[in-house]
Amino acid sequence: MRRPEPKPVPFLRRLRVLPIVTAAVLLAGGLAGGSAAQAAPLPLTEASIPQLQQAMADGSLSSERLVSLYLKRIEAYDNRGPAIHSVITLNPKALDTAKALDRERKAGKLRGPLHGIPVLLKDNYDTADLPTTAGSFLLKGSIPPDDAYMVRRLREAGAIVLAKVNLSEFASGGAQSSLGGRTRNPHDLTRTPSGSSGGTGAALAAVFAPLGFGTDTGGSIRGPSTANGIVGLKPTHGLLSRDGIVPLALSFDTGGPMGLSVADIAVSLGTMTGVDPADPATDKSAGRFETDYTKYLKADALNGATIGIARDFMGQDEEVDWVIETALSTMRKAGATIVDVRYPKWLLDSRAEFYNAIRRPEFRSQIGDYLKTLKPGYPKSHAELMAGVEALTAPTDGMIPNPTRWNLFKQEAASGSLDDPAYLSVRDHALPLVRAALDGLLKAQRLDAIVYPTSPKRPARTDLDPVTGGPEGRSATNFANLSGYPDLIVPAGFTAGGLPVGISFFGPAFSEPKLIALGYAFEQKSRARRLPVLTPPLPGEQIGR
């Protein structure tokens, strides 16, 4: 998505603006269990961004060393060892960038709360210095004209793009791509990392960086967050600009942070908010976005809160249910009132139809607007993508056939245009109805949030179904897309087989402060995140004095 936005709303020309950051988050020791003074060496795999910043501030760590440590983990675990296969492109200038940021720090210049922090980007975020492929062999080597808005803001806040990571091709279909192949779940190589941001989820679980970014159209941040046992935020539609992100369906699309703790999500979120003239959806955030979400990290936020549990999405996996019931017990002990919530049957029955009525025709139309911004030699339309994949019938030159995703091209091609009544009726009438129904659920019992198992079943086995891993059960994730509302995922526990289970905190538009507070309070009580046994600490990884 970029200059101009596809119908029905034209994009304005991209405006270059300076990032808005606050110094308060820079040395936020104490968040996620850190302290202002690093009392003892800390394992890299357990360090929060504030703790990394404290170590760099006291001179016990440099950004250059930090990047080197993460590169060693990638070398040890991505193509060797368990062979996670999450990275598509390493940034060859990451160390040079880290050295430059170390010099800036030494000179007293701090760009923002992510100064010197390596991050991972799903390979559908445009980067002017690295290829952006959406996981498609047809876009191999494509260098876009400039950075995505979110990427630019991250760099201005001091972040280092360490790598571009794998995804479901064009952010749809099974958790694999024709360029990156299939990413593996570091907790269990026979299980899916989920899609579409599976590369980001798996890489963060293996701690190839402390922070990463995915995109979410129908659950694509949240599925990988729960499957890989990390934190993820699908923000309110319009809170973060989508300019420069390869579109799937702009009515639903949003980028968002994924990390190892709620604190790290809070630190990063405020660096990217703001109204972007290149994305009119961000107009909705005017007067409602924050530039510092760390002030909502309150360990007692559950005390007095009223939380709804969406029972419609349980009863599909007894081990997942057990973890969720334990999470509810933890919340009660922290002072929360838990009430049952049931969704209207019409809403449960119609959600997939509403989603597909928007997703398929929008991709068909909107991907062409993105492709036209690329250099000559690449497809320029959905029709050209279809023609291109029909010629890819056998592995060649690094191409891995991906028929499951490519078959979706046919469904998209047959889905009609953005002028069709079938599309317009859902966009203009059904989606407002969904929002009204969800608002009613939240207001009827004065809920601070609704929680539910992000994935109601354990991550599916890819050794039985190499493409999709099999059915993932009936989840509530796409209600956040149909409504545009935010959804925060926090690790809740593990099954008997060592598979992570995540819990979603869902709320109304621009309720990120409340969700971050509740999720942080739960995280501090549960402490459920664990490093995968297949990607243990490497020698010499401790940081601090």
Secondary structure, DSSP 8 states (H G I E B T S, - for coil): --SS--TTS-------------GGGTT-TTGGG--SS--S-B-GGG--HHHHHHHHHTTS--HHHHHHHHHHHHHHHTSSTT----EEEE-TTHHHHHHHHHHHHHTT---STTTT-EEEEETTB-BTTB---TT-GGGTT---SS--HHHHHHHHTT-EEEEEE--SGGG-SSSEETTTEE---TT-TTB---SSSHHHHHHHHTTSSSEEEEEESSSTTHHHHHHHT-EEEE--TTTS--TTB--S-TTT-EEEEEESSHHHHHHHHTTT-S--TT-GGGGGGTTT--S--GGG--TTTTTT-EEEEEGGG-SS-HHHHHHHHHHHHHHHHTT-EEEEE---HHHHHHHHHHHHHHHHHHHHHHHHHHHTTS-TTS--SHHHHHHHHTT--S-BTTB---HHHHHHHHHHHTS--TTSHHHHHIIIIIHHHHHHHHHHHHHHTT-SEEEEESSSS---BTTTSTTT-S-----SHHHHHHHT--EEEEEEEE-TTS-EEEEEEE-STT-HHHHHHHHHHHHHHH------TTS---TT--B--
